[in-house]
Amino acid sequence: MATQGGAAGEDPDRGRRIGKYEILTRLSMGGMAELFLAFTSGPGGFRKFVAVKQILPDIKKDDQFVKMFLDEARITAAFSHANIGQVFDLGEEDGELYLAMEFLPGQNLEQVVKMAAKRNYALPLGFSARVIRDTCLGLHYAHHFMDPSGRPVAVVHRDVSPKNVMLTYDGVVKVIDFGIAKARGKLGRTQVGTVKGTSGYMSPEQVRGQALDGRSDQFSAGVMLHELVAGQRLFNAPGEAAVMMQIVDGEIPAPRSLNPAIPEALEAVVLKALSRDAGQRFGTCRELARAIESTLGSELFDEDQMTAIMGELFEEKRQKTRTLLELASRAEDARVSEAAGALQAEEGSDTAAAAATAQVQSPKRRLTTPRRPPSRAAARRRGAPPRTGPPSLPRATRPSPRRPRPRP
């Protein structure tokens, strides 16, 4: 990996170059790869910010992971959809592979749920439904993708889960990480005897190792919607094998049995998406998205309302991210590391706090967000008694008819 000359200060990453991208700071490090905030320069002080993902040195010896890394680039580099995180570039620098991707200031759905639990907030029904609706629109695009020649290249994500759904601070939902996706007829097959996906969010056919199409991703989206509105994990047995058994033939409780505030029509949508027979689900993820829209109508949140929720939950992080980008835009790189460090320190403390409060009582406090006036029918359905017991997720609530307090 080439290194730019000059002192890097206290941040060992700042100033290094990965291909044409200059690193500002490391954003995170996982078990397989590390993620950097970087930029590419242009005339007149122009800077385009990107997130650069690079395989860790020890992992690059794993041929299977390298293949997944390359597959992710090949698949998503051609995508262009508002609800899919974009990949700009794939490169190699001194034998090390990297991806340059759209930088998404925000949090993934898993982090949103954990923060809501920590803050004792009940995620509004319109928020939860909008997240899944937009997720489905992005997935539908991938399932029906056509290459530049007009040839269909159906892409099944195969790992639709809360960690792979990003919510930006501006209220946009993006599906990310197609690293284990399969483009029919294009990519190499998964090794025999392995099941790839996130425990608790795989479809029955995925658990069984059967052929997959877009309806498998639809089932995963249905799991997330069930969890968001019902307020607890759907498949949550001790141990991965037990979870897989639950997915294949365990009971799927009706959402209204866990949260009576859920409209009957939405419950029917959730249960249809969760049919174990793929033929009984919606024909496409877009059909599921439209069913969510028609069920909630004006209660489905718009981007301003989504932004308000993200602001309520993550105001400090949002402001620190803005500070980080402002400093980077002004080329005050020496201060970028300090701003990034402050952001990472807060995220570390939030992770510990969320783990400590994972089993909280059902949230009683509702978020104050701009809302459309509720219908009379919606108002009559409110006021359902809270569910007893310790759900691990904050369940969705119907919008409150009270006026929101003004935001500063």
C-alpha positions in Angstrom: 0.0 0.0 0.0 1.4 3.4 -1.0 1.8 6.0 1.7 1.7 9.7 1.2 4.7 11.6 2.5 4.6 13.9 5.5 3.7 13.4 9.1 0.4 11.7 9.9 0.2 13.1 13.4 -1.5 10.8 16.0 -3.6 9.1 13.5 -1.5 6.4 11.7 -4.1 6.1 8.9 -4.4 9.8 8.0 -2.6 10.7 4.8 -2.1 7.2 3.5 -3.3 6.6 -0.1 -5.3 3.6 -1.3 -5.3 3.9 -5.0 -6.5 7.4 -5.9 -8.1 7.8 -2.5 -6.5 9.6 0.5 -7.5 8.3 3.9 -8.8 10.8 6.4 -9.5 8.4 9.3 -10.5 4.8 10.0 -14.3 4.5 10.6 -14.5 0.9 11.8 -12.8 -2.5 11.8 -14.7 -5.7 11.6 -13.5 -9.3 11.7 -12.9 -9.4 7.9 -12.3 -5.8 6.7 -11.7 -2.3 7.8 -13.6 0.8 6.7 -12.1 4.2 6.1 -13.4 7.7 5.4 -11.4 8.9 2.4 -11.6 11.3 -0.5 -10.5 11.9 -4.0 -9.4 15.4 -5.1 -10.2 17.6 -8.0 -9.5 21.1 -9.3 -10.3 24.1 -7.0 -10.1 22.2 -3.8 -12.8 19.7 -4.8 -13.2 16.7 -2.6 -15.5 13.7 -3.1 -15.9 11.7 0.1 -16.2 7.9 0.0 -16.1 4.9 2.3 -13.2 2.6 1.4 -13.4 -1.0 2.5 -10.2 -3.0 2.6 -9.7 -6.7 3.4 -7.6 -7.2 6.5 -4.1 -8.7 5.8 -4.8 -12.0 7.5 -8.1 -12.5 5.8 -6.9 -11.9 2.2 -5.5 -15.4 2.3 -9.0 -16.7 2.5 -9.9 -17.3 -1.1 -13.6 -17.7 -0.3 -13.8 -14.3 1.4 -11.8 -12.6 -1.4 -14.2 -14.1 -3.9 -17.2 -12.7 -1.9 -15.4 -9.3 -1.8 -15.0 -9.3 -5.6 -18.6 -10.6 -6.1 -19.9 -7.6 -4.1 -18.0 -5.2 -6.3 -19.1 -6.9 -9.6 -22.7 -7.0 -8.5 -23.3 -3.6 -7.0 -21.0 -1.5 -9.1 -23.6 -1.5 -11.9 -26.5 -0.8 -9.5 -28.1 2.6 -9.5 -31.1 2.9 -7.2 -32.1 5.3 -4.4 -32.4 2.5 -1.9 -29.1 0.7 -2.5 -25.7 1.8 -1.3 -23.6 2.5 -4.4 -20.2 1.0 -5.1 -18.0 3.4 -7.1 -14.7 1.6 -7.6 -12.8 -1.7 -7.2 -9.1 -1.5 -7.1 -5.9 -3.2 -6.0 -3.0 -1.4 -4.4 0.3 -3.4 -3.7 -1.6 -6.7 -3.8 -4.4 -5.5 -1.4 -8.0 -5.2 -2.7 -10.3 -2.3 -1.8 -13.8 -1.1 -2.6 -14.7 2.6 -2.8 -18.4 3.0 -1.8 -21.0 5.7 -1.2 -20.4 7.2 2.3 -23.6 7.0 4.2 -23.8 9.2 7.3 -26.2 7.4 9.5 -26.8 4.1 11.4 -27.9 0.6 10.4 -31.3 -0.7 11.5 -29.7 -2.9 14.2 -28.1 0.3 15.8 -31.4 2.1 15.5 -33.3 -0.6 17.3 -30.6 -0.8 20.1 -30.6 3.0 20.5 -34.4 3.0 20.7 -34.3 0.4 23.4 -31.6 2.3 25.3 -33.7 5.5 25.1 -36.9 3.7 25.9 -38.5 5.0 22.7 -41.2 3.2 20.8 -40.5 3.3 17.1 -43.6 4.7 15.4 -45.4 2.3 13.1 -45.1 4.6 10.1 -41.3 4.7 10.6 -40.9 0.9 10.8 -43.1 0.4 7.8 -41.2 3.0 5.7 -37.9 1.2 6.5 -39.2 -2.1 5.2 -41.1 -0.6 2.3 -37.9 1.2 1.0 -35.8 -1.9 1.7 -38.2 -3.9 -0.5 -38.0 -1.4 -3.3 -34.2 -1.7 -3.3 -34.4 -5.4 -3.3 -36.9 -5.5 -6.1 -34.5 -3.5 -8.3 -31.7 -6.1 -7.6 -34.0 -9.0 -8.2 -35.0 -7.6 -11.6 -31.7 -6.0 -12.6 -30.7 -5.9 -16.2 -27.1 -5.4 -17.4 -26.2 -2.6 -20.0 -27.0 -5.0 -22.8 -30.5 -5.5 -21.5 -29.9 -9.1 -20.3 -31.6 -9.9 -17.0 -29.2 -10.7 -14.1 -31.3 -11.5 -11.1 -29.5 -10.8 -7.9 -30.6 -12.3 -4.6 -29.1 -10.6 -1.6 -29.2 -13.6 0.7 -28.3 -11.6 3.8 -31.1 -9.2 4.3 -30.9 -8.3 8.0 -30.9 -5.2 10.3 -27.1 -4.8 10.0 -27.4 -4.5 6.2 -30.1 -1.9 6.1 -28.7 1.7 6.5 -30.8 4.7 7.6 -29.1 8.0 6.9 -29.5 11.0 9.1 -31.4 12.6 6.2 -34.1 9.9 6.4 -33.0 7.7 3.4 -33.1 3.9 3.6 -30.3 2.0 1.8 -29.7 -1.8 1.4 -26.0 -2.5 1.7 -23.5 -5.4 1.6 -24.3 -7.7 -1.3 -21.1 -9.6 -0.4 -22.8 -13.0 -0.4 -25.4 -12.2 -3.1 -25.8 -14.5 -6.0 -26.4 -13.3 -9.5 -28.1 -16.2 -11.3 -25.8 -17.8 -13.8 -23.0 -15.3 -13.1 -21.2 -16.0 -9.8 -19.6 -19.1 -8.3 -21.7 -21.3 -6.1 -21.5 -21.5 -2.3 -19.4 -24.4 -1.1 -21.4 -27.6 -0.5 -22.7 -28.0 3.0 -22.5 -24.3 4.0 -25.4 -22.0 4.7 -24.6 -18.3 4.3 -26.7 -15.6 5.9 -27.5 -14.1 9.2 -29.0 -16.4 11.8 -32.6 -15.5 12.5 -33.2 -13.8 9.2 -32.8 -16.6 6.6 -35.7 -18.0 4.7 -36.8 -21.7 5.1 -35.5 -22.5 1.7 -32.2 -20.9 2.5 -31.9 -23.0 5.6 -32.6 -26.1 3.6 -30.0 -25.2 1.0 -32.6 -25.0 -1.8 -32.5 -22.7 -4.9 -33.3 -19.1 -4.0 -35.1 -16.3 -5.8 -36.3 -12.8 -4.7 -39.0 -14.3 -2.5 -36.2 -15.5 -0.1 -35.2 -11.9 0.5 -38.9 -11.0 0.9 -39.1 -13.5 3.8 -36.2 -11.8 5.5 -37.8 -8.4 5.1 -41.0 -9.9 6.6 -39.0 -11.1 9.6 -37.7 -7.6 10.1 -41.1 -6.0 9.8 -42.6 -8.6 12.3 -39.9 -7.8 14.8 -40.2 -4.0 14.4 -44.0 -3.9 14.9 -44.3 -6.8 17.5 -41.4 -5.7 19.6 -39.4 -8.9 20.0 -37.2 -11.2 18.0 -39.1 -13.6 15.8 -36.6 -16.5 15.7 -34.5 -16.4 18.8 -33.8 -19.9 20.1 -30.6 -20.6 22.0 -28.0 -21.7 19.4 -27.9 -21.4 15.6 -29.2 -24.9 15.0 -32.3 -24.3 17.1 -32.9 -21.0 15.3 -32.8 -22.8 12.0 -35.3 -25.3 13.2 -37.6 -22.5 14.3 -37.3 -20.9 10.8 -38.3 -24.2 9.1 -41.2 -25.3 11.3 -41.5 -23.2 14.4 -44.6 -21.2 15.3 -44.9 -17.7 13.8 -47.1 -15.7 16.2 -49.6 -13.3 14.7 -48.2 -9.7 15.3 -51.4 -8.5 16.9 -51.1 -11.2 19.6 -47.9 -9.4 20.7 -49.0 -5.8 19.9 -52.8 -5.2 19.5 -52.1 -1.7 18.1 -51.1 -3.2 14.8 -53.8 -2.9 12.1 -55.3 -6.2 11.0 -54.5 -5.4 7.4 -50.8 -4.9 8.2 -50.8 -8.1 10.2 -52.1 -9.9 7.1 -49.3 -8.4 5.0 -46.6 -9.5 7.5 -47.9 -13.1 7.7 -48.2 -13.4 3.9 -44.5 -12.3 3.5 -43.6 -14.9 6.1 -45.4 -17.8 4.4 -43.1 -20.8 4.5 -44.3 -21.8 1.1 -42.6 -19.2 -1.2 -45.5 -19.6 -3.6 -47.8 -18.1 -1.0 -45.8 -15.0 -0.5 -46.1 -11.8 -2.6 -45.0 -12.3 -6.2 -42.2 -9.6 -5.8 -40.8 -7.4 -3.2 -42.4 -4.4 -5.0 -45.8 -6.0 -4.4 -44.9 -6.3 -0.7 -43.9 -2.6 -0.7 -47.1 -1.6 -2.4 -49.1 -3.6 0.1 -47.4 -1.8 3.0 -48.2 1.5 1.3 -51.9 0.7 0.8 -52.3 -0.6 4.3 -50.9 2.4 6.1 -51.8 5.2 3.6 -51.0 8.6 5.1 -49.5 7.1 8.2 -46.5 5.9 6.2 -43.6 8.3 7.2 -42.0 10.6 4.6 -38.3 11.5 4.6 -38.8 14.6 6.9 -40.5 12.4 9.5 -37.7 9.8 9.1 -35.1 12.5 9.6 -36.9 13.7 12.7 -36.7 10.2 14.3 -33.0 9.8 13.4 -32.4 13.3 14.9 -34.2 12.3 18.1 -32.2 9.1 18.5 -28.8 10.2 17.2 -28.6 14.0 17.5 -25.1 14.0 19.1 -23.8 11.5 16.6 -25.3 13.3 13.7 -23.7 16.6 14.8 -20.4 15.0 15.3 -20.6 13.4 11.9 -21.4 16.8 10.4 -18.4 18.3 12.2 -16.2 15.6 10.8 -17.3 16.2 7.3 -17.1 20.0 7.6 -13.5 19.7 8.8 -12.7 17.4 6.0 -14.3 19.7 3.5 -12.2 22.6 4.7 -9.1 20.4 4.5 -8.5 20.7 8.2 -7.3 17.2 8.2 -5.3 17.5 11.4 -8.6 18.0 13.3 -10.4 15.2 11.4 -8.8 12.5 13.5 -9.9 14.2 16.7 -13.5 14.5 15.5 -13.5 10.9 14.3 -12.1 9.7 17.6 -14.9 11.5 19.5 -17.5 9.9 17.3 -16.0 6.4 17.7 -15.7 6.8 21.5 -19.4 7.7 21.7 -20.3 4.7 19.5 -18.3 2.4 21.7 -20.1 3.6 24.9 -23.5 3.3 23.1 -22.7 -0.3 22.2 -21.9 -1.2 25.8 -25.0 0.6 27.0 -27.3 -1.1 24.5 -25.9 -4.5 25.4 -26.7 -3.8 29.0 -30.3 -2.8 28.2 -31.1 -5.3 25.6 -33.9 -6.9 27.7 -35.9 -3.7 28.6 -39.6 -3.4 29.3 -41.8 -2.3 26.4 -41.1 1.4 25.7 -43.7 3.8 27.0 -42.3 7.1 25.6 -43.0 8.0 22.1 -40.8 10.0 19.8 -41.9 13.6 19.0 -41.9 13.8 15.2 -43.9 15.8 12.6 -46.9 13.7 11.8 -49.9 14.0 9.6 -53.3 14.3 11.3 -54.5 10.8 12.2 -57.7 9.4 10.8 -60.6 8.7 13.2 -60.3 5.0 12.6 -56.6 5.2 13.5 -57.4 7.1 16.6 -60.0 4.5 17.7 -57.3 1.8 17.3 -54.9 3.6 19.7 -54.7 3.1 23.4 -54.1 -0.7 23.3 -52.7 -2.0 26.6 -48.9 -2.5 26.6 -47.7 -6.1 26.4 -46.1 -7.5 29.5 -42.8 -9.3 29.5 -39.3 -8.3 28.4 -39.2 -7.8 24.6 -35.7 -7.3 23.2 -36.9 -4.8 20.6 -38.9 -1.6 20.8 -42.2 -2.4 19.1 -43.8 0.0 16.7 -46.6 2.3 17.9 -49.3 4.2 16.1 -48.7 7.9 15.7 -49.7 10.0 18.7 -52.4 12.6 18.1 -50.7 15.2 20.3 -48.8 18.1 18.7 -45.0 17.6 18.4 -42.9 19.9 20.5 -40.9 22.3 18.2 -37.4 21.3 17.3 -34.6 23.8 18.0 
